[in-house]
Amino acid sequence: MSRKSLVGLACLLASAAISSQAMALDNDLVLSRFATFDPQEYAIKDANGNITTPCVNACGTVKPNKQLFENLVTDMGQVIAPKIGSPAETLGEAGFALNFQTSLIFIPKDEEHWQLAVEDRDPNSSLFMGNLQVRKGLPFSFEMAGNFGYIFNSDMFTLGADLKWALNEGFYYFPDLAIRGSVNTLLGSPDLNLITAGGDMSLSKSFGISGVMSITPYVGYQMLFIVGSSRLLNGYPQDPRSPQFDTDRPAGEGSTTFSPEFVFEQYDAQVNRVFFGTRVNVWVLSFGLEGVIADVSQAMFSIGAEF
């Protein structure tokens, strides 16, 4: 391929990337809708009645709805929370696993915060999410994992990691017991900063079948902590002016105050979640089903390989 062809291909790919970023998808979030702006067409006049400081388009201040933002943060934190994806037992010091997980996450689509937040204002009853999980066994019954996820029909991704410690595994007829800590963050949203941190405890027991496969049911509890804040938002984007302020007169009384920008400060939430599932191993292949019961419930299917 010639140099000109390579340059042309690079330009084409760059143009496609820029176009995709400029076009918001249906599940992307628009948090500027969580505020109202009441345009007030006021201006200051001189003694002859002439307008001396015109207020182009509108004056006024924005009024954010904090409750809508807090409701969305609580729900989105559960959407991006790390998937458990495995029973209490670890892979062993030399073990390695690669899993692809698909999840249906059931959201309260009729709630106002979802109706306003999604780009097309018409949320589905569930979000579809794909997740790639890489797990590595460590000495002393520890296991670490990395996760990369994508919320379909959006520009939003997730990135996270967790560390598990099996307090008991493979001991006679007793179930395996493990504790785990995890952290996840949301990427790709221009409006929302979101991080989750969780701690969970799980129980599982493996059963061999005919010496060629095993089935391992598991159950557990997770305490999830959610931290969210917004970036700078504009509640009246149709007016391109920069904010302007008149400290002598309040808005609506001849003031030239125009303040459409706002920020939602950090909000913290805590959610209790119960999870259950089962994993089936055949040779190096593994298949899993998992359910999570919480305010935002979800169902997950996974397929992968363990070495």
KOLLO-852823 format. One record per residue (C-alpha): residue number from 0; residue in three letters; y, x, z. Coordinates in Angstrom, 3 decimals, always signed. Each point is the difference from the previous one (the first is absolute). Example, Ala and Ser with C-alpha at 12.3 -4.5 7.8 and 13.67 -1.06 7.14 Angstrom:
residues 2
R    n  res        py        px        pz
R    0  Ala    -4.500   +12.300    +7.800
R    1  Ser    +3.440    +1.370    -0.660
//
This chain:
residues 307
R    n  res        py        px        pz
R    0  Met    +0.000    +0.000    +0.000
R    1  Ser    +3.421    +1.402    -0.961
R    2  Arg    +2.818    +0.684    +2.422
R    3  Lys    +2.037    -2.876    -1.474
R    4  Ser    -2.913    -2.374    +0.529
R    5  Leu    -0.363    +1.106    +3.625
R    6  Val    +3.721    -0.485    +0.629
R    7  Gly    -0.142    -3.459    -1.599
R    8  Leu    -3.004    -0.993    +2.097
R    9  Ala    +1.722    +1.214    +3.179
R   10  Cys    +3.121    -2.022    -0.821
R   11  Leu    -2.102    -3.088    -0.669
R   12  Leu    -1.824    +0.317    +3.335
R   13  Ala    +3.263    +0.584    +1.850
R   14  Ser    +1.563    -3.076    -1.606
R   15  Ala    -3.018    -2.086    +0.952
R   16  Ala    +0.172    +1.227    +3.595
R   17  Ile    +3.715    -0.777    +0.280
R   18  Ser    -0.515    -3.460    -1.508
R   19  Ser    -2.824    -0.816    +2.439
R   20  Gln    +2.143    +1.058    +2.957
R   21  Ala    +2.928    -2.099    -1.170
R   22  Met    -2.141    -3.120    -0.349
R   23  Ala    -0.886    -1.559    +3.362
R   24  Leu    -3.454    -1.575    +0.220
R   25  Asp    -0.806    -3.412    +1.498
R   26  Asn    -1.168    +1.297    +3.411
R   27  Asp    +2.864    +2.446    +0.526
R   28  Leu    +2.292    -0.732    +2.950
R   29  Val    +3.667    -1.063    -0.234
R   30  Leu    +1.342    +0.041    +3.548
R   31  Ser    +3.637    -0.628    -0.973
R   32  Arg    -0.974    -3.698    -0.131
R   33  Phe    -0.354    +0.042    +3.782
R   34  Ala    +3.769    -0.453    +0.289
R   35  Thr    +2.659    -2.521    -1.021
R   36  Phe    +3.455    +0.745    -1.339
R   37  Asp    +2.628    -2.749    +0.014
R   38  Pro    +2.596    +0.883    -2.670
R   39  Gln    +3.574    -0.644    +1.176
R   40  Glu    +2.689    +0.161    -2.660
R   41  Tyr    +2.937    +1.165    +2.086
R   42  Ala    +2.807    +2.432    -0.752
R   43  Ile    +3.241    +1.125    +1.613
R   44  Lys    +3.251    -1.310    -1.548
R   45  Asp    +3.565    +1.275    +0.313
R   46  Ala    +3.092    -2.084    +0.807
R   47  Asn    +0.227    -1.180    -3.613
R   48  Gly    -3.603    -1.180    -0.050
R   49  Asn    -1.266    +2.873    -2.121
R   50  Ile    -3.438    +1.442    +0.766
R   51  Thr    +0.484    +3.562    +1.177
R   52  Thr    -3.576    +0.955    +0.924
R   53  Pro    -2.321    -2.152    -2.060
R   54  Cys    -3.559    -0.468    +1.167
R   55  Val    -1.918    +0.317    -3.265
R   56  Asn    -2.865    -2.501    -0.217
R   57  Ala    -0.453    -0.638    +3.740
R   58  Cys    +0.749    +1.113    +3.535
R   59  Gly    -2.161    -0.373    +3.047
R   60  Thr    -2.794    +1.595    +1.976
R   61  Val    -3.761    -0.177    -0.261
R   62  Lys    -2.168    -1.672    +2.663
R   63  Pro    -3.513    +1.522    +0.204
R   64  Asn    -2.935    -2.079    +1.281
R   65  Lys    -1.755    +2.365    +2.399
R   66  Gln    -2.880    -2.383    +0.709
R   67  Leu    -1.086    -0.101    -3.646
R   68  Phe    -0.045    +3.795    -0.097
R   69  Glu    -2.045    +0.272    +3.200
R   70  Asn    -2.548    -2.529    -1.272
R   71  Leu    -0.435    +1.929    -3.247
R   72  Val    -0.361    +3.356    +1.776
R   73  Thr    -2.719    -1.437    +2.252
R   74  Asp    -1.929    -1.359    -2.992
R   75  Met    +0.486    +3.035    -2.256
R   76  Gly    -1.114    +2.307    +2.788
R   77  Gln    -3.339    -1.811    +0.026
R   78  Val    -0.179    +0.103    -3.797
R   79  Ile    +0.230    +3.804    -0.102
R   80  Ala    -1.988    +0.665    +3.202
R   81  Pro    -2.815    +2.544    -0.492
R   82  Lys    -3.320    -1.467    -1.063
R   83  Ile    -2.826    +0.786    +2.425
R   84  Gly    -2.650    +0.255    -2.724
R   85  Ser    -2.781    +1.611    +2.051
R   86  Pro    -2.102    -0.523    +3.138
R   87  Ala    +0.343    +1.938    +3.254
R   88  Glu    -2.364    +2.822    -0.993
R   89  Thr    +1.492    +3.105    -1.615
R   90  Leu    -1.115    +1.927    -3.071
R   91  Gly    -1.095    +3.090    +1.909
R   92  Glu    +1.561    +3.446    -0.098
R   93  Ala    -0.887    +0.631    -3.657
R   94  Gly    +0.435    -3.584    -1.216
R   95  Phe    +2.421    -1.198    -2.663
R   96  Ala    +0.656    -3.509    -1.369
R   97  Leu    +2.080    -1.543    -2.775
R   98  Asn    +0.595    -3.768    -0.029
R   99  Phe    +1.912    -2.415    -2.201
R  100  Gln    +1.067    -3.150    +1.835
R  101  Thr    +1.408    -3.268    -1.325
R  102  Ser    +1.620    -2.495    +2.358
R  103  Leu    +1.218    -3.577    -0.106
R  104  Ile    +2.768    -0.383    +2.577
R  105  Phe    +0.866    -3.590    +0.884
R  106  Ile    +3.722    -0.543    +0.634
R  107  Pro    +1.876    -3.140    +1.160
R  108  Lys    +1.532    -0.530    -3.433
R  109  Asp    +1.842    -3.215    +0.964
R  110  Glu    +2.031    +1.736    +2.709
R  111  Glu    +3.657    +0.560    -0.876
R  112  His    -0.129    +3.784    +0.396
R  113  Trp    -2.680    +0.273    -2.692
R  114  Gln    +1.635    -2.550    -2.296
R  115  Leu    +3.226    +2.033    +0.022
R  116  Ala    -1.437    +3.507    +0.167
R  117  Val    -2.193    +0.272    -3.092
R  118  Glu    +1.713    +0.680    -3.313
R  119  Asp    -1.068    -3.195    -1.808
R  120  Arg    +0.515    -2.255    +3.102
R  121  Asp    -3.484    -1.421    -0.564
R  122  Pro    -2.479    +1.934    +2.189
R  123  Asn    -3.731    -0.480    -0.389
R  124  Ser    -2.123    -0.869    +3.020
R  125  Ser    -1.430    +3.516    -0.033
R  126  Leu    +0.928    +3.541    -0.977
R  127  Phe    -2.546    +2.188    -1.794
R  128  Met    -0.136    +3.621    +1.087
R  129  Gly    -2.033    +3.007    -1.113
R  130  Asn    -0.605    +2.952    +2.302
R  131  Leu    -1.574    +3.432    -0.439
R  132  Gln    -1.434    +1.444    +3.220
R  133  Val    -1.225    +3.579    +0.485
R  134  Arg    -1.917    +0.795    +3.214
R  135  Lys    -1.154    +3.356    +1.356
R  136  Gly    -2.303    +0.651    +2.940
R  137  Leu    +1.038    +2.522    +2.648
R  138  Pro    -1.752    +1.709    +2.926
R  139  Phe    -0.511    -1.751    +3.354
R  140  Ser    -0.349    -3.494    -1.545
R  141  Phe    +3.511    -0.066    -1.442
R  142  Glu    +0.910    -1.318    -3.442
R  143  Met    +3.267    -0.015    -1.916
R  144  Ala    +1.049    -2.125    -2.968
R  145  Gly    +2.816    -0.304    -2.510
R  146  Asn    +0.986    -3.233    -1.759
R  147  Phe    +2.022    -0.808    -3.100
R  148  Gly    +0.586    -3.656    -0.889
R  149  Tyr    +1.797    -2.118    -2.584
R  150  Ile    +1.248    -3.602    +0.271
R  151  Phe    -0.727    -1.538    -3.385
R  152  Asn    +2.833    -1.476    -2.078
R  153  Ser    +2.569    +2.076    +1.883
R  154  Asp    +1.437    +3.513    +0.146
R  155  Met    -1.172    +0.431    +3.608
R  156  Phe    -2.566    +2.543    +1.204
R  157  Thr    -1.369    +0.993    +3.387
R  158  Leu    -0.904    +3.400    +1.385
R  159  Gly    -1.810    +0.588    +3.272
R  160  Ala    -2.426    +1.983    +2.111
R  161  Asp    -2.245    -0.591    +2.985
R  162  Leu    -2.164    +1.890    +2.474
R  163  Lys    -3.191    -1.428    +1.541
R  164  Trp    -2.075    +1.214    +2.944
R  165  Ala    -3.492    -1.372    +0.639
R  166  Leu    -0.540    -0.126    +3.759
R  167  Asn    -3.631    -0.895    -0.581
R  168  Glu    -2.091    +0.039    -3.176
R  169  Gly    -3.717    +0.015    -0.691
R  170  Phe    -1.008    -0.240    +3.676
R  171  Tyr    -3.241    -1.982    +0.293
R  172  Tyr    +0.577    -3.755    -0.231
R  173  Phe    +3.616    +0.074    +1.092
R  174  Pro    +2.650    -0.968    -2.578
R  175  Asp    +2.350    +2.660    -1.335
R  176  Leu    +3.457    -0.049    +1.558
R  177  Ala    +3.167    +1.535    -1.486
R  178  Ile    +3.744    +0.035    +0.471
R  179  Arg    +2.491    +0.662    -2.780
R  180  Gly    +3.695    +0.616    -0.503
R  181  Ser    +1.771    -0.649    -3.299
R  182  Val    +3.406    +0.087    -1.647
R  183  Asn    +1.180    -1.495    -3.300
R  184  Thr    +3.290    -0.198    -1.873
R  185  Leu    +1.370    -2.068    -2.877
R  186  Leu    +1.296    +1.756    -3.128
R  187  Gly    +1.773    -1.321    -3.077
R  188  Ser    +2.165    -2.741    +1.518
R  189  Pro    +3.742    +0.625    -0.457
R  190  Asp    +0.834    -2.522    +2.756
R  191  Leu    -2.534    +0.512    +2.809
R  192  Asn    -0.995    +2.873    +2.272
R  193  Leu    -3.338    -0.767    +1.663
R  194  Ile    -2.455    +1.987    +2.132
R  195  Thr    -3.067    -1.158    +1.920
R  196  Ala    -1.970    +1.766    +2.725
R  197  Gly    -3.210    -1.370    +1.433
R  198  Gly    -2.732    +0.646    +2.496
R  199  Asp    -3.409    -1.657    -0.198
R  200  Met    -3.442    -0.040    +1.603
R  201  Ser    -3.181    -0.880    -1.895
R  202  Leu    -3.703    -0.591    +0.664
R  203  Ser    -2.769    +0.294    -2.602
R  204  Lys    -3.759    +0.376    -0.346
R  205  Ser    -1.949    +1.266    -3.003
R  206  Phe    -3.336    -1.501    -1.057
R  207  Gly    -2.324    +1.641    -2.527
R  208  Ile    -1.771    -2.129    -2.620
R  209  Ser    -3.239    +1.292    -1.558
R  210  Gly    +1.244    +3.567    +0.288
R  211  Val    +2.113    -0.327    -3.144
R  212  Met    +3.160    -1.699    +1.286
R  213  Ser    +1.875    -0.843    +3.154
R  214  Ile    +2.316    -2.771    +1.118
R  215  Thr    +2.639    +0.551    +2.666
R  216  Pro    +1.942    -2.974    +1.415
R  217  Tyr    +3.114    +0.765    +2.033
R  218  Val    +2.695    -1.787    +1.976
R  219  Gly    +3.200    +1.155    +1.687
R  220  Tyr    +3.495    -0.606    +1.296
R  221  Gln    +3.249    +1.591    -1.181
R  222  Met    +3.466    +0.111    +1.540
R  223  Leu    +2.535    +0.482    -2.778
R  224  Phe    +3.587    +1.155    +0.503
R  225  Ile    +2.515    -0.695    -2.780
R  226  Val    +3.423    +1.611    -0.465
R  227  Gly    +2.298    -1.240    -2.753
R  228  Ser    +3.629    +0.271    -1.083
R  229  Ser    +1.930    -0.645    -3.179
R  230  Arg    +1.983    +2.261    -2.246
R  231  Leu    +3.565    -0.863    -1.017
R  232  Leu    -0.006    -3.524    -1.494
R  233  Asn    +2.617    -1.992    -1.913
R  234  Gly    +0.281    -3.721    +0.695
R  235  Tyr    +2.412    -0.658    -2.907
R  236  Pro    -1.087    +2.291    -2.860
R  237  Gln    +1.778    -2.028    -2.698
R  238  Asp    +3.306    +1.537    +1.148
R  239  Pro    +0.009    +3.724    -0.915
R  240  Arg    +2.916    +0.956    +2.297
R  241  Ser    -0.388    +2.411    +2.867
R  242  Pro    +0.407    -1.523    +3.471
R  243  Gln    +3.604    -0.374    +1.145
R  244  Phe    +1.384    -0.887    +3.412
R  245  Asp    +3.150    -1.581    +1.385
R  246  Thr    +0.179    +0.577    +3.759
R  247  Asp    +3.182    -2.100    +0.411
R  248  Arg    -1.472    -3.353    -1.000
R  249  Pro    -3.509    -1.451    +0.534
R  250  Ala    -1.988    -1.008    -3.053
R  251  Gly    +1.036    -3.420    -1.288
R  252  Glu    +3.608    +0.227    +1.267
R  253  Gly    +1.714    +1.813    -2.823
R  254  Ser    -2.174    +3.048    +0.523
R  255  Thr    -1.055    +2.345    -2.762
R  256  Thr    -3.167    +0.913    +1.868
R  257  Phe    -2.974    +0.279    -2.334
R  258  Ser    -3.162    +1.192    +1.781
R  259  Pro    -3.206    -0.888    -1.884
R  260  Glu    -2.109    +2.951    +1.205
R  261  Phe    -2.268    -0.100    +3.040
R  262  Val    -3.010    +1.675    +1.616
R  263  Phe    -2.798    -1.365    +2.164
R  264  Glu    -0.467    +2.300    +2.968
R  265  Gln    -3.410    +1.233    +1.146
R  266  Tyr    -2.372    -2.726    +1.146
R  267  Asp    -3.257    +0.652    +1.887
R  268  Ala    -2.981    -2.363    +0.139
R  269  Gln    -3.488    +0.111    +1.486
R  270  Val    -2.972    -1.922    -1.431
R  271  Asn    -3.564    -0.430    +1.294
R  272  Arg    -2.738    +0.000    -2.646
R  273  Val    -3.767    -0.532    +0.099
R  274  Phe    -2.159    +1.436    -2.786
R  275  Phe    -3.659    -0.288    -0.939
R  276  Gly    -2.114    +1.143    -2.911
R  277  Thr    -3.173    +1.534    -1.271
R  278  Arg    -0.860    +3.070    -2.035
R  279  Val    -3.095    +0.441    -2.174
R  280  Asn    -1.165    +3.502    -0.973
R  281  Val    -2.386    +0.606    -2.897
R  282  Trp    -0.565    +3.697    -0.687
R  283  Val    +3.545    +1.448    -0.139
R  284  Leu    +1.597    -3.305    -0.978
R  285  Ser    +1.681    -2.252    +2.541
R  286  Phe    +1.167    -3.611    -0.252
R  287  Gly    +2.093    -1.776    +2.588
R  288  Leu    +1.441    -3.377    +0.918
R  289  Glu    +2.697    -0.381    +2.641
R  290  Gly    +2.154    -2.761    +1.445
R  291  Val    +3.097    +0.192    +2.182
R  292  Ile    +1.158    -2.895    +2.180
R  293  Ala    +3.705    +0.040    +0.904
R  294  Asp    +3.253    -1.771    -0.886
R  295  Val    -0.510    +1.459    -3.477
R  296  Ser    -3.755    +0.011    -0.625
R  297  Gln    -1.802    +1.868    -2.741
R  298  Ala    -3.365    +0.523    -1.654
R  299  Met    -1.108    +3.311    -1.504
R  300  Phe    -2.797    +1.283    -2.237
R  301  Ser    -0.680    +3.720    -0.378
R  302  Ile    -2.239    +2.219    -2.083
R  303  Gly    -0.389    +3.733    +0.292
R  304  Ala    -2.184    +3.028    +0.559
R  305  Glu    -0.875    +1.999    +3.113
R  306  Phe    -1.268    +3.582    -0.130
//
